[in-house]
């Protein structure tokens, strides 16, 4: 009996070696690169968490719970990836059979779904509020999240029932449902948030610039997870038993975490007014429109009026009043002085007549 078991183990080892060494870069490199990329994104996430906790005192309880949830699960997932790689490359060094085991590979889909569902719940709340609390949209999004999470649980259960990883094609319906509904939820959430923000435009240049920035922020943080999920789905459809899927599973959850924390931190900076220095075009090195008021778009005109009040103070000298001339002067003396100055004796005036050729100055010609 033991001989047969030993022969079966040797045959399984030989088959695993043939399958894995055919494409060693994908078979082994996916684990190493996945762990490496997860570690880098984990460092980015820790930096963002430090920034978030420094200004999250007045945060809503729902958002706090989501942040705590993804932090714990993401940290546990990083530890799981390290332990799994130690099991394959350290403790199982020289053996190919552990890579065919289904005891480890079935957990990443479930842990990814824990994180992605929590992050998507935050975006669902935003989309619901921005679209006037549309209940129809809320029901569709919740249905997609429930379907995605349920399919991830089914993937873990079904994967545990397989004999080897090479039989992964048997779980195609669960994986397709898990990745398909997750990607559909990401795309629908991004579209709904962008549409809700677009409806918030007022026509004023500053408000519309802010709305445009928020739309770009929504696309920058929600489309990357959808693209990663799409790549994972395409890879699984092409070659289900390939280990390349492990590479996507290792860092998919970190993409969700980083996007959420970036939104929360950027929202704080927007509320504080740190990023209102200019439009997107100006921040990229372009010049602002000097003649914006002459364009067809509405512009917000701001008039600043400054009023200055000047107070002048000085000291005036006291006015000096002149003393009137004394009235003791004798009126007769004044009259005699006046007469002596204005009455001249005609005889006392002597006229010197000079001679001239025409004789006009002669005495005989004087009147």
Secondary structure, DSSP 8 states (H G I E B T S, - for coil): -HHHHHHHHHHHHHHHHHHHHTTHHHHTHHHHHHHHHHHHHHHHHHHHHHHHHTS-TT--HHHHHHHHHHHHHHHHHHHHHHHHHHIIIIITTT-SGGGG-STTTTHHHHHHHHHHHHHHHHHHHHHHHHTTS-HHHHHHHHHHHHHHHHHHHHHHHHHHT-SSGGGGGGGHHHHHHHHHHHHHHHHHHHHHHHHHHHHT--S-HHHHHHHHHHHHHHHHHHHHHHHHHHHHHHHHHH-TT-THHHHHHHHHHHHHHHHHHHHHHHHHHHHHTTT-SS-HHHHTT----TTGGGSSS-----------------------------TTS-HHHHHHHHHHHH---GGG--------SS-TTSGGG--
